[in-house]
């Protein structure tokens, strides 16, 4: 099976070679001085190239923020396109605003693509001198207490509850603060000491947080949170497909989204479908909770536990009601105060007083403050 040959092209333009000196006065200049002159010229050109690249990268970030802002404006404008808006004449204005936003987005995407091409061209113009061909990629020295397991390994051993308690604040921070971030900026946030947050616990926590936000009708906050949950989920799948860790998969994942508009559009489309399913699940869960609460509510006084239904005088209203004469129960059921008073007034005073006092102590009868409660309750 053939393999891709190693790319030796970066050695094609090595400066400061000892084999030849192209400086016009090379034959009259001492060797060390010549090397110093060429090194300084190389460093000057490299500073200029880096400055141009940095300026273009700054412009790239600004364009991405502007595109994101215009896209949000477009979404809000499209949401206003309703039959009611057409009826009052606002529909045409909203459509014109939407078309303007789309045109602006396309223009800025074209400008962004041009800036990316310029950056790529400048990156290919980099020339190496002998001192730049080899370098130390990374090094780390651990001494004493610093010799402890890495944060990633530590996070992987935690239970869900312990993980959320330890890293919940970090997850809450990025869940609410990523709305205006580009994918490159989101990747940089994680790369800055937060790569241990790429795991199933983070995905589960953020997904639940998004679900509850949507159940509270906080759709904008729910979408912002779900954006990170979907990124964690996608990186996990990307890492599994490439047989690598989430930490190693994160950087190429975000870089590809940040530099390839077509890939980013497909990813956003998948995210929209993901968030729509989350919203549907929130609606189902709200209905389930409402049905559960309705089923839990007692439909009659007998279903209420005895200790919860005792009246102010400590009597059980169910027992008191059952002990009332039939005429009093009928008057009570009909809600007719006059019928109840009429029957009570026909009873001997001791019997009337006993029934009325029992009704008050059980909570079946609540005398109106400031009114004469009747002779039976005096």
C-alpha positions as CSV (number, residue, x, y, z in Angstrom):
1,X,0.0,0.0,0.0
2,X,1.4,3.4,-1.0
3,X,1.8,6.1,1.6
4,X,1.9,9.9,1.2
5,X,5.5,11.0,0.7
6,X,7.0,13.4,3.3
7,X,6.8,17.1,2.2
8,X,10.3,18.5,2.0
9,X,9.2,21.7,0.4
10,X,9.8,23.9,3.5
11,X,13.6,23.3,3.0
12,X,13.4,24.8,-0.5
13,X,13.9,28.4,0.7
14,X,16.3,28.2,3.7
15,X,18.1,31.5,4.1
16,X,21.7,32.0,5.4
17,X,23.0,28.9,3.7
18,X,26.8,28.4,4.0
19,X,26.9,27.1,0.4
20,X,26.5,30.5,-1.3
21,X,26.1,34.1,-0.4
22,X,24.0,36.2,-2.7
23,X,24.7,39.6,-1.1
24,X,26.2,41.9,-3.8
25,X,29.2,42.7,-1.7
26,X,29.7,39.3,-0.2
27,X,33.3,39.0,-1.4
28,X,34.3,42.1,0.5
29,X,32.5,41.4,3.8
30,X,33.8,39.3,6.6
31,X,31.8,36.0,7.0
32,X,30.3,36.6,10.4
33,X,29.3,40.2,9.5
34,X,27.6,39.0,6.4
35,X,25.6,36.4,8.3
36,X,24.6,39.1,10.8
37,X,23.4,41.5,8.0
38,X,21.4,38.7,6.4
39,X,19.9,37.6,9.7
40,X,18.8,41.2,10.4
41,X,17.3,41.5,6.9
42,X,15.5,38.2,7.4
43,X,14.2,39.2,10.8
44,X,13.0,42.6,9.5
45,X,11.1,40.9,6.6
46,X,9.6,38.4,9.0
47,X,8.4,41.1,11.4
48,X,6.7,42.9,8.5
49,X,5.1,39.6,7.4
50,X,3.9,38.8,10.9
51,X,2.5,42.3,11.4
52,X,0.5,41.9,8.2
53,X,-0.8,38.5,9.3
54,X,-1.8,39.8,12.7
55,X,-3.7,42.7,11.1
56,X,-5.5,40.3,8.8
57,X,-6.4,38.0,11.7
58,X,-7.8,40.9,13.7
59,X,-9.9,41.9,10.7
60,X,-11.0,38.3,10.3
61,X,-12.2,38.2,13.9
62,X,-14.1,41.5,13.4
63,X,-15.7,40.2,10.3
64,X,-16.9,37.0,12.0
65,X,-18.4,39.1,14.8
66,X,-20.2,41.3,12.3
67,X,-21.5,38.3,10.4
68,X,-22.7,36.7,13.7
69,X,-24.5,40.0,14.6
70,X,-26.1,40.3,11.1
71,X,-27.2,36.6,11.3
72,X,-28.9,37.3,14.7
73,X,-30.5,40.4,13.2
74,X,-31.8,38.3,10.3
75,X,-33.2,35.7,12.6
76,X,-35.1,38.3,14.7
77,X,-36.4,40.0,11.5
78,X,-37.6,36.7,10.1
79,X,-39.4,35.9,13.3
80,X,-41.5,39.1,12.8
81,X,-42.8,37.9,9.5
82,X,-46.3,36.8,10.6
83,X,-49.7,37.1,9.1
84,X,-50.4,39.9,11.7
85,X,-47.4,41.8,10.4
86,X,-48.7,41.5,6.8
87,X,-52.1,42.8,8.0
88,X,-50.8,46.0,9.5
89,X,-48.3,46.7,6.7
90,X,-45.1,45.8,8.7
91,X,-44.5,42.7,6.6
92,X,-43.0,44.5,3.6
93,X,-40.6,46.5,5.8
94,X,-39.5,43.3,7.6
95,X,-38.8,41.5,4.2
96,X,-36.8,44.5,3.0
97,X,-34.8,44.4,6.2
98,X,-34.3,40.7,5.9
99,X,-33.0,41.0,2.3
100,X,-30.6,43.8,3.3
101,X,-29.3,41.6,6.1
102,X,-28.8,38.7,3.8
103,X,-26.9,40.8,1.3
104,X,-24.7,42.2,4.0
105,X,-24.0,38.7,5.3
106,X,-23.0,37.5,1.8
107,X,-20.8,40.5,1.2
108,X,-19.0,40.1,4.5
109,X,-18.6,36.3,3.9
110,X,-17.0,37.2,0.6
111,X,-14.7,39.7,2.3
112,X,-13.9,37.1,5.0
113,X,-12.9,34.5,2.4
114,X,-10.6,37.0,0.7
115,X,-8.9,37.8,4.1
116,X,-8.5,34.1,4.7
117,X,-6.8,33.7,1.3
118,X,-4.5,36.5,2.1
119,X,-3.5,35.0,5.4
120,X,-2.9,31.6,3.8
121,X,-0.7,33.2,1.1
122,X,1.3,35.1,3.7
123,X,1.8,32.0,5.8
124,X,3.2,30.2,2.7
125,X,5.6,33.1,2.2
126,X,7.4,32.4,5.5
127,X,11.1,31.6,5.0
128,X,13.2,29.7,7.5
129,X,16.8,30.3,8.4
130,X,19.1,27.7,9.9
131,X,18.2,28.8,13.5
132,X,14.5,28.3,12.9
133,X,14.5,24.8,11.5
134,X,14.4,23.1,14.8
135,X,12.8,24.2,18.1
136,X,11.4,22.8,21.4
137,X,7.7,22.2,20.9
138,X,7.0,22.0,24.7
139,X,8.7,21.1,27.9
140,X,7.6,20.8,31.5
141,X,9.3,20.2,34.8
142,X,7.4,18.9,37.8
143,X,8.9,19.1,41.3
144,X,7.5,17.9,44.6
145,X,3.8,18.7,45.1
146,X,3.4,19.7,41.5
147,X,3.9,16.0,40.5
148,X,0.2,15.2,40.6
149,X,-2.2,13.7,38.0
150,X,-3.3,16.0,35.2
151,X,-6.6,17.7,35.4
152,X,-8.0,15.6,32.6
153,X,-7.2,12.3,34.3
154,X,-8.6,13.7,37.6
155,X,-11.8,14.8,35.9
156,X,-12.3,11.4,34.3
157,X,-12.3,9.6,37.7
158,X,-15.1,11.8,39.2
159,X,-18.7,10.9,39.6
160,X,-21.3,13.2,37.9
161,X,-22.2,14.9,41.2
162,X,-18.5,15.5,42.1
163,X,-17.8,16.7,38.6
164,X,-20.6,19.3,38.6
165,X,-19.7,20.5,42.1
166,X,-16.0,21.0,40.9
167,X,-16.5,22.4,37.4
168,X,-20.1,23.7,37.4
169,X,-19.1,27.3,37.7
170,X,-16.8,27.0,34.6
171,X,-19.6,25.3,32.6
172,X,-22.1,28.0,33.7
173,X,-19.7,30.7,32.6
174,X,-19.2,29.4,29.0
175,X,-22.9,28.3,28.8
176,X,-24.0,31.9,29.2
177,X,-21.0,33.8,27.7
178,X,-20.5,32.2,24.3
179,X,-23.3,33.8,22.3
180,X,-21.0,36.4,20.6
181,X,-18.0,34.0,20.3
182,X,-16.8,32.7,17.0
183,X,-15.9,29.0,16.9
184,X,-12.3,29.9,17.0
185,X,-12.8,32.0,20.1
186,X,-14.8,29.2,21.7
187,X,-12.0,26.8,21.0
188,X,-9.5,29.3,22.5
189,X,-11.5,29.5,25.7
190,X,-11.4,25.8,26.1
191,X,-7.7,25.6,25.1
192,X,-6.8,28.1,27.9
193,X,-6.7,25.4,30.7
194,X,-10.3,24.1,30.2
195,X,-9.7,21.0,27.9
196,X,-10.7,18.7,30.8
197,X,-14.3,20.0,30.3
198,X,-14.7,17.9,27.2
199,X,-16.4,14.8,28.6
200,X,-19.8,13.1,28.9
201,X,-20.5,14.8,32.3
202,X,-20.2,18.3,30.7
203,X,-22.5,17.3,27.8
204,X,-25.1,15.9,30.2
205,X,-24.9,18.9,32.5
206,X,-25.2,21.5,29.7
207,X,-28.0,19.5,28.0
208,X,-30.1,19.5,31.2
209,X,-29.4,23.1,31.8
210,X,-30.6,24.0,28.3
211,X,-33.7,21.8,28.8
212,X,-34.7,23.6,32.0
213,X,-34.0,27.0,30.5
214,X,-36.3,26.2,27.6
215,X,-39.0,24.9,30.0
216,X,-38.8,28.3,31.7
217,X,-39.4,29.9,28.3
218,X,-35.9,31.4,28.2
219,X,-35.3,30.3,24.6
220,X,-32.4,32.6,23.9
221,X,-30.4,31.5,27.0
222,X,-31.3,27.9,26.3
223,X,-29.9,28.1,22.7
224,X,-26.7,29.7,23.9
225,X,-26.2,27.0,26.5
226,X,-27.1,24.2,24.0
227,X,-24.5,25.6,21.6
228,X,-21.8,24.4,24.0
229,X,-23.5,21.2,24.8
230,X,-23.7,20.4,21.1
231,X,-20.0,21.2,20.6
232,X,-19.0,18.9,23.5
233,X,-21.2,16.1,22.0
234,X,-19.8,16.6,18.5
235,X,-16.2,16.7,19.7
236,X,-16.9,13.4,21.6
237,X,-18.1,11.8,18.3
238,X,-15.3,13.4,16.4
239,X,-12.7,12.0,18.8
240,X,-14.3,8.5,18.8
241,X,-14.3,8.4,15.0
242,X,-10.6,9.4,14.9
243,X,-9.7,7.1,17.8
244,X,-8.2,10.0,19.8
245,X,-9.1,11.8,23.1
246,X,-11.5,14.7,23.2
247,X,-8.6,17.0,24.2
248,X,-6.7,16.1,21.1
249,X,-9.8,16.4,18.9
250,X,-10.9,19.8,20.1
251,X,-8.4,22.0,18.4
252,X,-8.7,20.6,14.9
253,X,-12.5,20.5,15.3
254,X,-12.8,24.2,16.1
255,X,-10.2,25.2,13.6
256,X,-12.1,23.5,10.8
257,X,-15.4,25.2,11.8
258,X,-13.6,28.5,12.0
259,X,-11.8,28.3,8.6
260,X,-14.3,26.5,6.5
261,X,-17.7,28.3,5.9
262,X,-19.3,25.4,4.2
263,X,-18.5,23.0,7.1
264,X,-19.7,25.7,9.5
265,X,-23.0,26.0,7.7
266,X,-23.6,22.2,7.7
267,X,-22.7,22.2,11.4
268,X,-25.1,25.0,12.2
269,X,-27.9,23.2,10.3
270,X,-27.3,20.1,12.5
271,X,-27.3,22.3,15.6
272,X,-30.7,23.8,14.6
273,X,-32.2,20.3,14.3
274,X,-30.6,19.4,17.7
275,X,-32.0,22.4,19.4
276,X,-35.5,22.0,17.8
277,X,-35.6,18.4,19.3
278,X,-34.6,19.9,22.7
279,X,-37.5,22.4,22.5
280,X,-39.9,19.6,21.6
281,X,-38.6,17.6,24.6
282,X,-39.1,20.6,26.8
283,X,-42.8,20.9,25.7
284,X,-43.3,17.2,26.4
285,X,-41.7,17.4,29.8
286,X,-43.9,20.4,30.7
287,X,-47.0,18.5,29.8
288,X,-45.8,15.5,31.8
289,X,-45.2,17.7,34.8
290,X,-48.6,19.3,34.5
291,X,-50.3,16.0,34.2
292,X,-48.4,14.6,37.2
293,X,-49.2,17.7,39.3
294,X,-52.9,17.4,38.3
295,X,-53.0,13.7,39.3
296,X,-51.3,14.4,42.6
297,X,-54.0,17.0,43.6
298,X,-56.7,15.5,45.8
299,X,-60.2,15.5,44.2
300,X,-62.1,15.2,47.5
301,X,-61.5,16.1,51.1
302,X,-61.3,12.4,52.0
303,X,-58.1,12.0,49.9
304,X,-56.3,14.6,52.0
305,X,-54.2,13.1,54.8
306,X,-55.9,13.4,58.2
307,X,-53.1,15.5,59.7
308,X,-53.4,18.0,56.8
309,X,-57.2,18.4,56.9
310,X,-57.7,19.1,60.6
311,X,-59.5,22.4,61.3
312,X,-58.4,25.3,63.5
313,X,-60.0,23.6,66.5
314,X,-58.3,20.2,65.8
315,X,-61.5,18.5,64.5
316,X,-61.7,16.4,61.3
317,X,-64.1,18.1,58.9
318,X,-65.0,14.8,57.3
319,X,-66.1,13.3,60.6
320,X,-67.9,16.5,61.6
321,X,-69.8,16.7,58.2
322,X,-70.9,13.0,58.5
323,X,-72.3,13.7,62.0
324,X,-74.4,16.7,60.9
325,X,-78.2,16.3,60.5
326,X,-79.3,15.6,56.9
327,X,-80.9,19.0,56.5
328,X,-77.6,20.8,57.6
329,X,-75.6,18.7,55.1
330,X,-78.0,19.6,52.3
331,X,-77.9,23.3,53.2
332,X,-74.1,23.1,53.4
333,X,-73.8,21.3,50.0
334,X,-76.1,23.9,48.3
335,X,-74.0,26.7,49.7
336,X,-77.2,28.4,51.0
337,X,-76.3,30.3,54.2
338,X,-80.0,31.3,54.7
339,X,-81.1,27.6,54.6
340,X,-78.4,26.6,57.1
341,X,-79.3,29.4,59.5
342,X,-83.0,28.6,59.2
343,X,-82.4,25.0,60.2
344,X,-80.0,25.9,63.0
345,X,-82.5,28.3,64.4
346,X,-85.1,25.6,64.5
347,X,-82.9,23.4,66.8
348,X,-82.7,23.5,70.6
349,X,-80.0,26.0,71.5
350,X,-77.6,23.4,73.0
351,X,-77.8,21.1,69.9
352,X,-77.4,24.1,67.5
353,X,-74.5,25.4,69.5
354,X,-72.8,22.0,69.5
355,X,-73.1,21.6,65.7
356,X,-72.0,25.2,64.9
357,X,-69.0,25.0,67.2
358,X,-68.0,21.7,65.6
359,X,-68.2,23.2,62.1
360,X,-66.0,26.2,63.2
361,X,-63.4,24.0,64.9
362,X,-63.2,21.7,61.8
363,X,-63.0,24.6,59.4
364,X,-66.3,23.9,57.7
365,X,-67.7,27.2,58.8
366,X,-65.7,30.4,59.0
367,X,-67.6,33.3,60.6
368,X,-67.2,36.6,58.7
369,X,-65.1,39.1,60.7
370,X,-67.2,42.0,62.1
371,X,-70.5,40.3,61.5
372,X,-72.9,38.9,64.1
373,X,-72.1,35.1,64.0
374,X,-75.6,34.2,65.3
375,X,-76.8,33.3,68.7
376,X,-75.5,29.7,68.5
377,X,-71.9,31.0,68.3
378,X,-72.1,33.8,70.9
